[in-house]
């Protein structure tokens, strides 16, 4: 007999910091539509939340943990029950286009796709119910749950598709708690009634303090200033709008993580090729480094990116609408029917945020971070442009404030020097 002693129900209110796509598997509107209830309202299933939480605490389904396990004849049901996530307001639904690019920044044939998203800024809530039984270690269970809460607020637990390119980030803004035992078990019937949680205090800080937590990633912040305009196009479909407008989310101009990732990946590959030509012996071959750093999918094998790049808002930018026309490079004359109107943004500030997953072998994360920092320095110095129309000066940045690595400034030069010093030179290629 292992009777239930108490139930702790947590009301968790969150706000999405970036767009999210939890797919329904349908493709009626786009190639990947968001999940909806029968009345058309978007939601996120509790199983999606549970999967993200289990992955974060790095427990297989056969390993004992808060979320239960099954191993042959042994096992235990989950002590943590997770409700679906419900949005508290009608989220703004948008569509994002994507295309695979070659190393030469040209589109790969038949690689165009679009996905439906819920735009950032929307608030939502879900419930967590922790069941404490006679033989359970309540303190250990709460500590494990608190670790999950820390992971959410550090941006290390994300939901849905394209998590490594900025999607699915959310933060807890309120956490309230009610405890039900044999003294008040009748009140448990109202535990999932939203109206009953209105006057409850916010216990988030007290829960965070229960965690024995350390980050699973290295956090890098790169404050940038735009030196001109930016052009990541969204094609307008409404009458009276410009033909092309820069991408926005919840009314704010943004640079998607995929745009930064494409530019940074291309620059890192160039840097690696130059190091090899200079006779430097890399820790792995170039293809393996790129796959390990940015992930890959090949037949039945896949690896998630170890470099996570967030979507960045452009703050303080000025909108600029201009009328342009295509010009024939051979005749130096205007092309017929090539007149178009474009809306871009200029002179803004961007805080690029990246994460590098920590490895079981610290040497891996060091050289991945070191090579990444080389590309980020190029971005800061205006040598690496992002987005479209880079040939006419779009997408160029300069340093706005010092780069931060895990909250500390001034570390990048030392880390770059360390990784380059540890790489050996092939003596046969010198001279």
Secondary structure as a PSIPRED ss2 file (coil, helix, strand):
# PSIPRED VFORMAT (PSIPRED V4.0)

   1 X C   1.000  0.000  0.000
   2 X C   1.000  0.000  0.000
   3 X C   1.000  0.000  0.000
   4 X E   0.000  0.000  1.000
   5 X E   0.000  0.000  1.000
   6 X E   0.000  0.000  1.000
   7 X E   0.000  0.000  1.000
   8 X E   0.000  0.000  1.000
   9 X E   0.000  0.000  1.000
  10 X E   0.000  0.000  1.000
  11 X E   0.000  0.000  1.000
  12 X E   0.000  0.000  1.000
  13 X E   0.000  0.000  1.000
  14 X E   0.000  0.000  1.000
  15 X E   0.000  0.000  1.000
  16 X E   0.000  0.000  1.000
  17 X C   1.000  0.000  0.000
  18 X C   1.000  0.000  0.000
  19 X C   1.000  0.000  0.000
  20 X E   0.000  0.000  1.000
  21 X C   1.000  0.000  0.000
  22 X C   1.000  0.000  0.000
  23 X E   0.000  0.000  1.000
  24 X C   1.000  0.000  0.000
  25 X C   1.000  0.000  0.000
  26 X C   1.000  0.000  0.000
  27 X C   1.000  0.000  0.000
  28 X C   1.000  0.000  0.000
  29 X C   1.000  0.000  0.000
  30 X C   1.000  0.000  0.000
  31 X C   1.000  0.000  0.000
  32 X E   0.000  0.000  1.000
  33 X C   1.000  0.000  0.000
  34 X E   0.000  0.000  1.000
  35 X C   1.000  0.000  0.000
  36 X E   0.000  0.000  1.000
  37 X C   1.000  0.000  0.000
  38 X C   1.000  0.000  0.000
  39 X C   1.000  0.000  0.000
  40 X C   1.000  0.000  0.000
  41 X C   1.000  0.000  0.000
  42 X E   0.000  0.000  1.000
  43 X E   0.000  0.000  1.000
  44 X E   0.000  0.000  1.000
  45 X C   1.000  0.000  0.000
  46 X H   0.000  1.000  0.000
  47 X H   0.000  1.000  0.000
  48 X H   0.000  1.000  0.000
  49 X H   0.000  1.000  0.000
  50 X H   0.000  1.000  0.000
  51 X H   0.000  1.000  0.000
  52 X H   0.000  1.000  0.000
  53 X H   0.000  1.000  0.000
  54 X H   0.000  1.000  0.000
  55 X H   0.000  1.000  0.000
  56 X H   0.000  1.000  0.000
  57 X H   0.000  1.000  0.000
  58 X C   1.000  0.000  0.000
  59 X C   1.000  0.000  0.000
  60 X C   1.000  0.000  0.000
  61 X C   1.000  0.000  0.000
  62 X C   1.000  0.000  0.000
  63 X C   1.000  0.000  0.000
  64 X C   1.000  0.000  0.000
  65 X C   1.000  0.000  0.000
  66 X C   1.000  0.000  0.000
  67 X C   1.000  0.000  0.000
  68 X C   1.000  0.000  0.000
  69 X E   0.000  0.000  1.000
  70 X E   0.000  0.000  1.000
  71 X E   0.000  0.000  1.000
  72 X C   1.000  0.000  0.000
  73 X C   1.000  0.000  0.000
  74 X E   0.000  0.000  1.000
  75 X E   0.000  0.000  1.000
  76 X E   0.000  0.000  1.000
  77 X C   1.000  0.000  0.000
  78 X C   1.000  0.000  0.000
  79 X C   1.000  0.000  0.000
  80 X E   0.000  0.000  1.000
  81 X E   0.000  0.000  1.000
  82 X E   0.000  0.000  1.000
  83 X C   1.000  0.000  0.000
  84 X C   1.000  0.000  0.000
  85 X E   0.000  0.000  1.000
  86 X E   0.000  0.000  1.000
  87 X E   0.000  0.000  1.000
  88 X C   1.000  0.000  0.000
  89 X C   1.000  0.000  0.000
  90 X C   1.000  0.000  0.000
  91 X C   1.000  0.000  0.000
  92 X C   1.000  0.000  0.000
  93 X E   0.000  0.000  1.000
  94 X E   0.000  0.000  1.000
  95 X E   0.000  0.000  1.000
  96 X E   0.000  0.000  1.000
  97 X E   0.000  0.000  1.000
  98 X E   0.000  0.000  1.000
  99 X C   1.000  0.000  0.000
 100 X C   1.000  0.000  0.000
 101 X E   0.000  0.000  1.000
 102 X C   1.000  0.000  0.000
 103 X C   1.000  0.000  0.000
 104 X C   1.000  0.000  0.000
 105 X C   1.000  0.000  0.000
 106 X C   1.000  0.000  0.000
 107 X E   0.000  0.000  1.000
 108 X C   1.000  0.000  0.000
 109 X C   1.000  0.000  0.000
 110 X C   1.000  0.000  0.000
 111 X C   1.000  0.000  0.000
 112 X C   1.000  0.000  0.000
 113 X E   0.000  0.000  1.000
 114 X E   0.000  0.000  1.000
 115 X E   0.000  0.000  1.000
 116 X E   0.000  0.000  1.000
 117 X E   0.000  0.000  1.000
 118 X E   0.000  0.000  1.000
 119 X C   1.000  0.000  0.000
 120 X C   1.000  0.000  0.000
 121 X C   1.000  0.000  0.000
 122 X C   1.000  0.000  0.000
 123 X E   0.000  0.000  1.000
 124 X E   0.000  0.000  1.000
 125 X E   0.000  0.000  1.000
 126 X E   0.000  0.000  1.000
 127 X E   0.000  0.000  1.000
 128 X E   0.000  0.000  1.000
 129 X E   0.000  0.000  1.000
 130 X E   0.000  0.000  1.000
 131 X E   0.000  0.000  1.000
 132 X E   0.000  0.000  1.000
 133 X E   0.000  0.000  1.000
 134 X C   1.000  0.000  0.000
 135 X C   1.000  0.000  0.000
 136 X C   1.000  0.000  0.000
 137 X C   1.000  0.000  0.000
 138 X H   0.000  1.000  0.000
 139 X H   0.000  1.000  0.000
 140 X H   0.000  1.000  0.000
 141 X H   0.000  1.000  0.000
 142 X H   0.000  1.000  0.000
 143 X H   0.000  1.000  0.000
 144 X H   0.000  1.000  0.000
 145 X H   0.000  1.000  0.000
 146 X H   0.000  1.000  0.000
 147 X H   0.000  1.000  0.000
 148 X H   0.000  1.000  0.000
 149 X H   0.000  1.000  0.000
 150 X H   0.000  1.000  0.000
 151 X H   0.000  1.000  0.000
 152 X H   0.000  1.000  0.000
 153 X H   0.000  1.000  0.000
 154 X C   1.000  0.000  0.000
 155 X C   1.000  0.000  0.000
 156 X C   1.000  0.000  0.000
 157 X C   1.000  0.000  0.000
 158 X E   0.000  0.000  1.000
 159 X C   1.000  0.000  0.000
 160 X C   1.000  0.000  0.000
 161 X C   1.000  0.000  0.000
 162 X C   1.000  0.000  0.000
 163 X H   0.000  1.000  0.000
 164 X H   0.000  1.000  0.000
 165 X H   0.000  1.000  0.000
 166 X C   1.000  0.000  0.000
 167 X C   1.000  0.000  0.000
 168 X C   1.000  0.000  0.000
 169 X E   0.000  0.000  1.000
 170 X E   0.000  0.000  1.000
 171 X E   0.000  0.000  1.000
 172 X E   0.000  0.000  1.000
 173 X E   0.000  0.000  1.000
 174 X E   0.000  0.000  1.000
 175 X E   0.000  0.000  1.000
 176 X E   0.000  0.000  1.000
 177 X E   0.000  0.000  1.000
 178 X E   0.000  0.000  1.000
 179 X E   0.000  0.000  1.000
 180 X E   0.000  0.000  1.000
 181 X C   1.000  0.000  0.000
 182 X C   1.000  0.000  0.000
 183 X C   1.000  0.000  0.000
 184 X C   1.000  0.000  0.000
 185 X H   0.000  1.000  0.000
 186 X H   0.000  1.000  0.000
 187 X H   0.000  1.000  0.000
 188 X H   0.000  1.000  0.000
 189 X H   0.000  1.000  0.000
 190 X H   0.000  1.000  0.000
 191 X C   1.000  0.000  0.000
 192 X C   1.000  0.000  0.000
 193 X C   1.000  0.000  0.000
 194 X H   0.000  1.000  0.000
 195 X H   0.000  1.000  0.000
 196 X H   0.000  1.000  0.000
 197 X H   0.000  1.000  0.000
 198 X C   1.000  0.000  0.000
 199 X C   1.000  0.000  0.000
 200 X C   1.000  0.000  0.000
 201 X C   1.000  0.000  0.000
 202 X C   1.000  0.000  0.000
 203 X C   1.000  0.000  0.000
 204 X H   0.000  1.000  0.000
 205 X H   0.000  1.000  0.000
 206 X H   0.000  1.000  0.000
 207 X H   0.000  1.000  0.000
 208 X H   0.000  1.000  0.000
 209 X C   1.000  0.000  0.000
 210 X C   1.000  0.000  0.000
 211 X C   1.000  0.000  0.000
 212 X C   1.000  0.000  0.000
 213 X C   1.000  0.000  0.000
 214 X C   1.000  0.000  0.000
 215 X C   1.000  0.000  0.000
 216 X C   1.000  0.000  0.000
 217 X E   0.000  0.000  1.000
 218 X E   0.000  0.000  1.000
 219 X E   0.000  0.000  1.000
 220 X E   0.000  0.000  1.000
 221 X E   0.000  0.000  1.000
 222 X E   0.000  0.000  1.000
 223 X E   0.000  0.000  1.000
 224 X E   0.000  0.000  1.000
 225 X E   0.000  0.000  1.000
 226 X E   0.000  0.000  1.000
 227 X C   1.000  0.000  0.000
 228 X C   1.000  0.000  0.000
 229 X E   0.000  0.000  1.000
 230 X E   0.000  0.000  1.000
 231 X C   1.000  0.000  0.000
 232 X C   1.000  0.000  0.000
 233 X E   0.000  0.000  1.000
 234 X E   0.000  0.000  1.000
 235 X E   0.000  0.000  1.000
 236 X C   1.000  0.000  0.000
 237 X C   1.000  0.000  0.000
 238 X C   1.000  0.000  0.000
 239 X C   1.000  0.000  0.000
 240 X C   1.000  0.000  0.000
 241 X C   1.000  0.000  0.000
 242 X C   1.000  0.000  0.000
 243 X C   1.000  0.000  0.000
 244 X E   0.000  0.000  1.000
 245 X E   0.000  0.000  1.000
 246 X E   0.000  0.000  1.000
 247 X C   1.000  0.000  0.000
 248 X E   0.000  0.000  1.000
 249 X E   0.000  0.000  1.000
 250 X C   1.000  0.000  0.000
 251 X C   1.000  0.000  0.000
 252 X E   0.000  0.000  1.000
 253 X E   0.000  0.000  1.000
 254 X E   0.000  0.000  1.000
 255 X E   0.000  0.000  1.000
 256 X C   1.000  0.000  0.000
 257 X H   0.000  1.000  0.000
 258 X H   0.000  1.000  0.000
 259 X H   0.000  1.000  0.000
 260 X H   0.000  1.000  0.000
 261 X H   0.000  1.000  0.000
 262 X H   0.000  1.000  0.000
 263 X H   0.000  1.000  0.000
 264 X H   0.000  1.000  0.000
 265 X H   0.000  1.000  0.000
 266 X H   0.000  1.000  0.000
 267 X H   0.000  1.000  0.000
 268 X H   0.000  1.000  0.000
 269 X H   0.000  1.000  0.000
 270 X H   0.000  1.000  0.000
 271 X H   0.000  1.000  0.000
 272 X H   0.000  1.000  0.000
 273 X H   0.000  1.000  0.000
 274 X H   0.000  1.000  0.000
 275 X H   0.000  1.000  0.000
 276 X H   0.000  1.000  0.000
 277 X H   0.000  1.000  0.000
 278 X C   1.000  0.000  0.000
 279 X C   1.000  0.000  0.000
 280 X E   0.000  0.000  1.000
 281 X E   0.000  0.000  1.000
 282 X C   1.000  0.000  0.000
 283 X C   1.000  0.000  0.000
 284 X C   1.000  0.000  0.000
 285 X C   1.000  0.000  0.000
 286 X H   0.000  1.000  0.000
 287 X H   0.000  1.000  0.000
 288 X H   0.000  1.000  0.000
 289 X H   0.000  1.000  0.000
 290 X H   0.000  1.000  0.000
 291 X H   0.000  1.000  0.000
 292 X H   0.000  1.000  0.000
 293 X H   0.000  1.000  0.000
 294 X H   0.000  1.000  0.000
 295 X C   1.000  0.000  0.000
 296 X E   0.000  0.000  1.000
 297 X E   0.000  0.000  1.000
 298 X E   0.000  0.000  1.000
 299 X C   1.000  0.000  0.000
 300 X C   1.000  0.000  0.000
 301 X E   0.000  0.000  1.000
 302 X E   0.000  0.000  1.000
 303 X E   0.000  0.000  1.000
 304 X C   1.000  0.000  0.000
 305 X C   1.000  0.000  0.000
 306 X C   1.000  0.000  0.000
 307 X E   0.000  0.000  1.000
 308 X E   0.000  0.000  1.000
 309 X E   0.000  0.000  1.000
 310 X C   1.000  0.000  0.000
 311 X C   1.000  0.000  0.000
 312 X E   0.000  0.000  1.000
 313 X E   0.000  0.000  1.000
 314 X E   0.000  0.000  1.000
 315 X E   0.000  0.000  1.000
 316 X C   1.000  0.000  0.000
 317 X C   1.000  0.000  0.000
 318 X E   0.000  0.000  1.000
 319 X E   0.000  0.000  1.000
 320 X E   0.000  0.000  1.000
 321 X E   0.000  0.000  1.000
 322 X E   0.000  0.000  1.000
 323 X E   0.000  0.000  1.000
 324 X E   0.000  0.000  1.000
 325 X E   0.000  0.000  1.000
 326 X E   0.000  0.000  1.000
 327 X E   0.000  0.000  1.000
 328 X C   1.000  0.000  0.000
 329 X C   1.000  0.000  0.000
 330 X C   1.000  0.000  0.000
 331 X C   1.000  0.000  0.000
 332 X C   1.000  0.000  0.000
 333 X C   1.000  0.000  0.000
 334 X E   0.000  0.000  1.000
 335 X E   0.000  0.000  1.000
 336 X E   0.000  0.000  1.000
 337 X E   0.000  0.000  1.000
 338 X E   0.000  0.000  1.000
 339 X E   0.000  0.000  1.000
 340 X E   0.000  0.000  1.000
 341 X E   0.000  0.000  1.000
 342 X E   0.000  0.000  1.000
 343 X E   0.000  0.000  1.000
 344 X E   0.000  0.000  1.000
 345 X E   0.000  0.000  1.000
 346 X E   0.000  0.000  1.000
 347 X C   1.000  0.000  0.000
 348 X C   1.000  0.000  0.000
 349 X E   0.000  0.000  1.000
 350 X E   0.000  0.000  1.000
 351 X E   0.000  0.000  1.000
 352 X E   0.000  0.000  1.000
 353 X E   0.000  0.000  1.000
 354 X E   0.000  0.000  1.000
 355 X E   0.000  0.000  1.000
 356 X E   0.000  0.000  1.000
 357 X E   0.000  0.000  1.000
 358 X C   1.000  0.000  0.000
 359 X C   1.000  0.000  0.000
 360 X C   1.000  0.000  0.000
 361 X C   1.000  0.000  0.000
 362 X H   0.000  1.000  0.000
 363 X H   0.000  1.000  0.000
 364 X H   0.000  1.000  0.000
 365 X H   0.000  1.000  0.000
 366 X H   0.000  1.000  0.000
 367 X H   0.000  1.000  0.000
 368 X H   0.000  1.000  0.000
 369 X H   0.000  1.000  0.000
 370 X H   0.000  1.000  0.000
 371 X H   0.000  1.000  0.000
 372 X H   0.000  1.000  0.000
 373 X H   0.000  1.000  0.000
 374 X H   0.000  1.000  0.000
 375 X H   0.000  1.000  0.000
 376 X H   0.000  1.000  0.000
 377 X H   0.000  1.000  0.000
 378 X H   0.000  1.000  0.000
 379 X H   0.000  1.000  0.000
 380 X H   0.000  1.000  0.000
 381 X C   1.000  0.000  0.000
 382 X C   1.000  0.000  0.000
 383 X C   1.000  0.000  0.000
 384 X C   1.000  0.000  0.000
 385 X C   1.000  0.000  0.000
 386 X C   1.000  0.000  0.000
 387 X C   1.000  0.000  0.000
 388 X C   1.000  0.000  0.000
 389 X C   1.000  0.000  0.000
 390 X H   0.000  1.000  0.000
 391 X H   0.000  1.000  0.000
 392 X H   0.000  1.000  0.000
 393 X C   1.000  0.000  0.000
 394 X C   1.000  0.000  0.000
 395 X C   1.000  0.000  0.000
 396 X C   1.000  0.000  0.000
 397 X E   0.000  0.000  1.000
 398 X E   0.000  0.000  1.000
 399 X E   0.000  0.000  1.000
 400 X C   1.000  0.000  0.000
 401 X C   1.000  0.000  0.000
 402 X C   1.000  0.000  0.000
 403 X C   1.000  0.000  0.000
 404 X E   0.000  0.000  1.000
 405 X E   0.000  0.000  1.000
 406 X C   1.000  0.000  0.000
 407 X C   1.000  0.000  0.000
 408 X E   0.000  0.000  1.000
 409 X E   0.000  0.000  1.000
 410 X C   1.000  0.000  0.000
 411 X C   1.000  0.000  0.000
 412 X H   0.000  1.000  0.000
 413 X H   0.000  1.000  0.000
 414 X H   0.000  1.000  0.000
 415 X H   0.000  1.000  0.000
 416 X H   0.000  1.000  0.000
 417 X H   0.000  1.000  0.000
 418 X H   0.000  1.000  0.000
 419 X H   0.000  1.000  0.000
 420 X H   0.000  1.000  0.000
 421 X H   0.000  1.000  0.000
 422 X H   0.000  1.000  0.000
 423 X C   1.000  0.000  0.000
 424 X E   0.000  0.000  1.000
 425 X E   0.000  0.000  1.000
 426 X C   1.000  0.000  0.000
 427 X H   0.000  1.000  0.000
 428 X H   0.000  1.000  0.000
 429 X H   0.000  1.000  0.000
 430 X C   1.000  0.000  0.000
 431 X C   1.000  0.000  0.000
